Amino acid sequence: MLLLAPDTVDLHGPSSTEDQYGWAQPDEGVVWTGLGNLQLAGGTSDPRASEGGGAGPYDPKYHAIGQVFLPTDAPVVEGCTIDVQGKRYVLSQTRIVADPVGLGLDCWMCAVTEVTTWQD
């Protein structure tokens, strides 16, 4: 059970293939579907655009970042991807957050980074 506003989440297993340069390719197989909660951050920014800004993939806010909360029955491991709110995100810093009161409300908490270059 997850006590946050629900988002429908499709979880994909971690990559098992690489391209010719050694970069991981997305795993298209959905291993779990259920409710979770995506909390996006404002993203990074640089007020000195003339020194640190850019456009396209070099724009400081090109990729959305944040956290996702998933129930403990989701088979989460580092490197999984999720489809949620119409976009794909890669998971990192995956960890179980234990319910401090002991009511069984444990959940996965994972950092997410939007993956805009992988196609469905």
SERO-4910 file (N, C-alpha, C, O; in steps of 0.05 Angstrom, whole numbers):
BEGIN
 pado doro    nc1    nc2    nc3   cac1   cac2   cac3    cc1    cc2    cc3    oc1    oc2    oc3
  Met    A     17    -24      0      0      0      0     18     25      0     38     25     14
  Leu    A     10     45    -15     26     69    -18      7     93    -12    -13     95    -25
  Leu    A     14    109      8     -5    130     16      1    157      2     -4    178     14
  Leu    A     10    157    -22     14    181    -37     -4    180    -61    -14    159    -69
  Ala    A     -9    204    -73    -27    205    -97    -17    186   -118      7    186   -124
  Pro    A    -34    169   -130    -25    148   -147    -20    157   -176    -34    173   -187
  Asp    A      1    146   -187      7    147   -216      9    118   -225     20    101   -211
  Thr    A     -1    112   -249      3     85   -260     31     83   -271     40    100   -287
  Val    A     45     62   -262     73     59   -269     78     32   -283     68     11   -273
  Asp    A     92     32   -305    102      8   -318    131      6   -313    146     24   -320
  Leu    A    140    -15   -300    168    -19   -293    181    -38   -313    171    -60   -317
  His    A    203    -30   -324    219    -46   -343    244    -56   -328    256    -41   -313
  Gly    A    252    -80   -334    276    -91   -322    301    -76   -331    300    -60   -350
  Pro    A    323    -79   -317    348    -66   -325    357    -76   -353    350    -98   -361
  Ser    A    373    -59   -366    383    -66   -392    399    -91   -392    415    -97   -374
  Ser    A    396   -107   -413    412   -131   -416    427   -131   -442    442   -150   -449
  Thr    A    425   -109   -458    439   -107   -483    454    -80   -485    447    -61   -471
  Glu    A    473    -80   -503    489    -55   -507    490    -49   -537    487    -68   -553
  Asp    A    494    -24   -544    498    -17   -572    528    -21   -579    543    -31   -562
  Gln    A    535    -14   -603    563    -19   -612    583     -3   -597    607     -8   -599
  Tyr    A    575     17   -581    593     34   -566    594     26   -536    609     38   -520
  Gly    A    578      6   -529    578     -3   -501    557     10   -484    556      6   -460
  Trp    A    540     27   -496    519     40   -481    495     21   -477    488      6   -495
  Ala    A    483     22   -454    460      5   -448    436     12   -465    431     36   -470
  Gln    A    423     -8   -475    398     -4   -490    374     -9   -472    376    -25   -453
  Pro    A    352      4   -477    328      0   -460    318    -28   -462    318    -40   -483
  Asp    A    308    -38   -440    295    -64   -440    265    -59   -444    253    -45   -427
  Glu    A    253    -69   -464    225    -63   -471    205    -79   -456    181    -73   -456
  Gly    A    214   -100   -442    195   -117   -428    185   -105   -401    201    -98   -384
  Val    A    159   -103   -398    147    -93   -373    147   -116   -353    135   -138   -359
  Val    A    160   -113   -330    161   -134   -310    141   -129   -287    136   -147   -271
  Trp    A    130   -105   -286    111    -99   -265     95    -75   -272    106    -56   -284
  Thr    A     69    -75   -267     52    -52   -270     36    -48   -245     25    -67   -233
  Gly    A     35    -23   -235     20    -18   -211     19     12   -205     26     29   -223
  Leu    A     12     19   -181      9     47   -173     34     56   -158     44     41   -141
  Gly    A     44     79   -164     66     91   -150     62    121   -149     39    131   -154
  Asn    A     82    136   -143     80    165   -142    106    178   -151    127    173   -140
  Leu    A    103    194   -172    126    208   -183    126    237   -173    106    251   -175
  Gln    A    148    245   -161    151    272   -150    175    285   -165    198    279   -158
  Leu    A    170    302   -184    191    315   -199    202    339   -185    187    354   -172
  Ala    A    228    343   -188    241    367   -177    241    389   -198    234    384   -221
  Gly    A    248    413   -189    249    435   -208    270    433   -229    270    447   -249
  Gly    A    290    416   -225    312    413   -244    334    433   -238    329    452   -222
  Thr    A    356    429   -249    378    448   -245    375    472   -263    363    470   -284
  Ser    A    387    493   -256    387    517   -272    413    532   -268    427    528   -248
  Asp    A    419    550   -286    443    566   -284    436    594   -292    431    600   -315
  Pro    A    436    613   -272    429    640   -278    449    654   -297    443    675   -308
  Arg    A    472    642   -300    493    654   -318    491    640   -345    510    627   -353
  Ala    A    469    643   -358    465    629   -383    487    633   -404    493    615   -419
  Ser    A    499    657   -403    520    662   -423    545    645   -417    561    640   -435
  Glu    A    548    636   -392    571    620   -385    565    591   -381    583    574   -385
  Gly    A    540    584   -373    535    556   -367    509    545   -379    502    523   -374
  Gly    A    496    561   -396    471    552   -408    476    536   -433    498    528   -439
  Gly    A    454    532   -447    456    518   -472    428    512   -483    408    520   -471
  Ala    A    427    498   -505    401    491   -517    401    461   -523    422    448   -522
  Gly    A    378    451   -528    375    422   -534    385    405   -510    378    412   -488
  Pro    A    401    385   -515    410    367   -494    430    381   -475    437    371   -454
  Tyr    A    439    405   -482    458    420   -465    444    440   -447    456    453   -431
  Asp    A    417    442   -450    401    459   -433    402    448   -404    398    424   -401
  Pro    A    408    465   -384    410    455   -356    385    440   -347    387    423   -329
  Lys    A    361    446   -358    337    433   -349    326    414   -371    302    409   -372
  Tyr    A    344    402   -387    336    385   -409    323    359   -399    302    351   -409
  His    A    334    347   -378    323    322   -367    310    328   -340    322    340   -322
  Ala    A    284    319   -337    271    322   -312    283    302   -292    291    280   -299
  Ile    A    285    311   -267    295    294   -246    275    294   -222    258    312   -221
  Gly    A    278    275   -205    260    274   -182    262    248   -167    283    235   -167
  Gln    A    240    240   -154    238    215   -139    213    200   -147    194    213   -155
  Val    A    214    174   -145    190    158   -148    187    140   -124    207    130   -114
  Phe    A    163    136   -115    157    119    -93    140     96   -104    119    100   -117
  Leu    A    149     72    -98    135     48   -108    131     28    -85    146     28    -65
  Pro    A    110     12    -86    105     -8    -65    128    -29    -65    141    -33    -85
  Thr    A    131    -43    -43    153    -62    -40    150    -87    -57    170   -101    -61
  Asp    A    126    -92    -69    124   -115    -86    134   -110   -114    136   -128   -130
  Ala    A    141    -85   -121    153    -79   -147    182    -90   -147    197    -84   -128
  Pro    A    190   -105   -168    217   -117   -168    238    -96   -177    249    -98   -199
  Val    A    243    -77   -161    261    -54   -167    290    -62   -163    297    -74   -142
  Val    A    306    -56   -183    335    -58   -180    347    -33   -194    334    -21   -211
  Glu    A    371    -27   -187    386     -5   -200    386     -9   -230    392    -31   -240
  Gly    A    380     12   -245    381     11   -274    354      4   -288    352      4   -312
  Cys    A    333     -1   -272    307     -5   -284    298     21   -296    308     43   -290
  Thr    A    278     19   -314    265     43   -324    236     41   -318    225     19   -315
  Ile    A    223     65   -317    194     65   -313    181     83   -334    193    103   -344
  Asp    A    157     77   -342    140     94   -358    118    104   -339    103     89   -328
  Val    A    117    131   -337     97    143   -319     92    171   -329    110    185   -338
  Gln    A     67    180   -328     58    206   -338     68    212   -366     74    235   -373
  Gly    A     68    191   -383     75    194   -411    104    197   -418    111    203   -440
  Lys    A    122    193   -398    151    195   -403    165    171   -391    154    157   -374
  Arg    A    190    167   -400    206    146   -389    229    157   -372    241    178   -378
  Tyr    A    234    144   -349    254    152   -330    271    128   -323    262    105   -322
  Val    A    297    133   -318    315    112   -309    317    115   -278    318    137   -268
  Leu    A    318     92   -264    319     92   -235    348     89   -225    364     74   -237
  Ser    A    354    103   -204    380    100   -191    376    105   -161    354    113   -153
  Gln    A    396    100   -146    395    104   -116    370     91   -105    356    102    -88
  Thr    A    364     66   -113    341     52   -104    345     42    -75    366     32    -68
  Arg    A    325     46    -59    327     38    -31    299     34    -19    280     47    -27
  Ile    A    298     16      0    273     12     15    272     33     38    291     37     52
  Val    A    249     46     41    244     64     63    225     50     82    202     44     75
  Ala    A    234     44    106    218     29    125    199     48    139    205     70    146
  Asp    A    175     38    143    154     53    158    163     55    187    166     35    200
  Pro    A    168     79    197    179     82    224    159     74    246    168     68    268
  Val    A    133     73    240    113     65    259    108     35    259     97     24    278
  Gly    A    115     22    237    112     -7    235     84    -16    226     75    -37    233
  Leu    A     70      1    211     44     -6    201     44    -20    174     23    -25    162
  Gly    A     68    -28    164     70    -41    139     69    -23    115     61    -31     93
  Leu    A     76      2    119     75     22     97    103     27     85    109     49     76
  Asp    A    119      7     85    146      9     73    142     14     43    122      7     32
  Cys    A    162     26     31    161     31      2    189     34    -10    209     38      5
  Trp    A    191     30    -36    216     36    -50    217     66    -55    196     79    -61
  Met    A    240     78    -52    244    106    -60    268    106    -79    290     96    -72
  Cys    A    265    117   -102    285    117   -123    289    144   -135    269    159   -139
  Ala    A    313    151   -141    318    176   -157    311    169   -186    316    147   -195
  Val    A    300    189   -200    293    185   -228    305    207   -245    308    230   -236
  Thr    A    313    200   -269    322    219   -289    308    212   -315    308    190   -324
  Glu    A    296    233   -327    281    229   -352    300    220   -374    323    230   -376
  Val    A    291    201   -390    307    190   -412    293    198   -438    274    184   -447
  Thr    A    301    221   -449    286    231   -473    296    220   -499    283    223   -519
  Thr    A    319    206   -498    331    197   -524    323    168   -530    328    159   -552
  Trp    A    312    153   -510    304    126   -516    276    126   -527    258    140   -516
  Gln    A    271    112   -548    245    112   -561    229     88   -551    241     67   -543
  Asp    A    203     90   -550    186     68   -542    185     46   -564    172     26   -560
***
